[in-house]
Amino acid sequence: MVYAALWVTIGHLVGERAAAMLGRHGGARLLLLIGPLALVTLIAYRLWQRRRYGAAKPDVLRTEPSCVDPTR
């Protein structure tokens, strides 16, 4: 119930201003709003994964010989 109330409140406070801004400036503003939001969402998801599963462990990584000869 708190989650729904939060979104309704945010929508009420920001909704008309966001609609007016998108009406005036179109897709350019939409891109400026969605781009950073997508980046923050990706970072939050990765941090959540790290917290849930832990950091990557080096024993999981395999080392294979390289095709490049380091003596040349």
C-alpha angles and dihedrals in degrees: 000000000000090000092054092045090052093053093045090051093048090047091051094048099042105023102088094041092049092049092049092048093050090047092055100041104022124196098353092069091043090056091049090053099044098042098064091038090055091049093050090047092052093049092047091050092051092048090049090051091049092050093047099043102021130235121316112278119226093220089066092060117084123216116215129182115268123239089225117088107226093200094068 
